[in-house]
Amino acid sequence: MRPGMPGPGAPGTKAKSFGPSLRRLAVRLAPEKVYLAIIFVLATTAVVLNTLGPQILGRATNLIFDGVIGKQLPAGLTKDQAIAGLRDQGQNRLADMLRGMDVIPGAGIDFGAVGRVLALVLTLYVVASVFTWLQGYLINEVINRTVKRLRADIEDKIHRLPLSYFDSTPRGDVLSRVTNDVDNISQSLQQTMNQLVIQVLSVIGLLSMMFWISPTLALIALVTLPAAIWVTTLIAKRSKPHFIDQWKYTGLVNAQVEEAFTGHEVISAFGRIREVGQEFDQRNEKLYQSSFRAQFISGLIMPTMTLLGNINYVLIAVVGGLKVATGSLSLGEVQAFIMYSRQFSAPLMQVGAMINLLQSGVASAERIFEILDAEEQQPDPAEEDLRPLERGRVAFEHVGFGYEPDTPIIEDLSLVAEPGHVVAIVGHTGAGKTTLVNLLERFYEIDSGAITIDGVNITDITRDRLRSRIGMVLQDTWLFGGTIRENIAYGHPNASEEEILAAAKAAYVDRFVHALPHGYDTVLDEEGSGVSAGEKQLITIARAFLAKPSILILDEATSSVDTRTELLVQHAMAELRRDRTSFVIAHRLSTIRDADLIVVMDKGRIVEQGSHRQLLAARGPYRELYNAQFAGAAVGAEAVEVQ
């Protein structure tokens, strides 16, 4: 973590509200508007066909009921004569019911007509199912392409973020956002959009048919709707903060696991396993509590909607039965209405369940949008200064920089590195040595002054061109998953086999690689398992050899190699540094005696500079560092002799 930067536990920005985040997520579907139009047509057609089904099925019920009643009436009479006869017998209610029916006295059930109606209904349902399947298939295509673009946007955004963003954000949390949160968005959209269009259209279609059959029953069915909306909104509002916490603590748990896994050896060596376990338990408990509350509260939507639906069903059944008895409606129409009312409850319950899923998906979307909205590094210049950068003359001109605006790290620093010279940068920990070379690479932007290479301001050229002229070997080595050959060639992907082998021999990688099972084809993981820390560092040095940069930065590049290997590497470095400007950050002052210029830094300022002899003769800070280092070694030697 850089000085002045907030720690991993620093709170993130406040989450956006549900509505704007949902609309922003919906905007990402805009490139699929043609497919969305086709999906809408398919969904509308499927809903219309499904909605017509109960009404047509009610005709079959009427045919059967009419046939049963007609069979019980004397043949040869007309319907009006049969009704008049029932009224003469005092059976007025039965006469009213018969008046609303299409019966032929003495005739039984017309099974042919019933069969044709059932065949029509079956055809409608089959065609509707096919359209629904096509709609679901296209929605999955649309969502997967949208999520693919979202992942690509996140990847591009990460490459545009400044290094300071990653200094202040735990890697595990970033990984959780890029993986878990994106997957959650995908799943939420797939489970909601696949039904959302159909359910909304179903509500409209069902309401239309219900009002067409009986406005009175339709109004009764709508009595519970305001209560359902109110309950759903209330529960969704209560569950939203818990969904946000759920995914926040998911990121924190992932960060904890990633940190514990990476530093497992250190944790074990210092006996901190119990403390790390306790911290994990605390975060895991918070994740459990937030997840339980989110799921429990949002889970109340379905049973509440079911209860309201059952109350609605009872009211419709009672009033519908009375209307059949009075002849206002046929039995088939009441049957169709009851089917519509039950279907009407189902979309409402589905919408309630989808709001539950959307709460989780939008909470993840907010975390993704925080990355996409993060402040980016300064863009590359629109018109690049194309002057060549071959000589490697580097000049820092009154440079000022701080990780935080009110906390300057480097103040009014001026320094010139001539082409082909070796500039060693020394100083106490936190003096600003690594910060200086990070500014040269434009990992951070300076607050004042200028840095030039061969007279060209580094802000006037693209970062890719700038960094292509700079080779860097860090104290913390990093290898990628792949073979040793591929790791060396990372500095120059188009290098020939001869160039790779030459770089390996120059960095003394060739000395140990033949002892490995598969030589240069030995596969390493990202942690470099299978080779020692010193061998990993030699591989990174070979990578720098192969890149053949104009400017070379060595940040404690030989700190992990043994003394004998260090002498060999120093000799190789002398060849590598020839005709190149080199910046060497070193704590072991014995390794930089031959530097053309030694710069002593303290609290972001250059307090002394010159050659090794000049600085020793000046009896200043460098001499104090030098004497302290070797005096410490002498004291250690005397202690060994005493023992």
ABEGO torsion letter per residue (X at the ends): XBBGBBBAABBBBBBBBAAAAAAAAAAAAAAAAAAAAAAAAAAAAAAAAAAAAAAAAAAAAAAAAAAAAAAABBBGBBAAAAAAAAAAAGBAAAAAAAAABBBBBGBBBBAAAAAAAAAAAAAAAAAAAAAAAAAAAAAAAAAAAAAAAAAAAAAAAAAABBAAAAAABBAAAAAAAAAAAAAAAAAAAAAAAAAAAAAAAAAAAAAAAAAAABAAAAAAAAAAAAAAAAAAAAAAAAAAAAAAAAAAAAAAAAAAAAAAAAAAAAAAAAGAAAAAAAAAAAAAAAAAAAAAAAAAAAAAAAAAAAAAAAAAAAAAAAAAAAAAAAGABBAAAAAAAAAAAAAAAAAAAAAAAAAAAAAAAAAAAAAAAAAAABBBBBBBBABBBABBBAAGBBBBBGBBBBABAABBABBGBBBBBBBGBBBBBBEBBGAGAAAAAAAAAGABBBABEBBBBGGBBAAABBAAAAAAABBBBBABBBBBBEBAAAAAAAABAABBAAAAAAAAAAAGAAAAAAABAAEAABBBBAAGBGBBAAAAAAAAAAAAAAAGBABBBBBGAAAABBAAAAAAAAAAAAAAABGBBBBBBBABAAAAAABABBBBBBGGBBABBEBAAAAAAAGBAAAAAAAAAAAAAAAAAAAAAAX
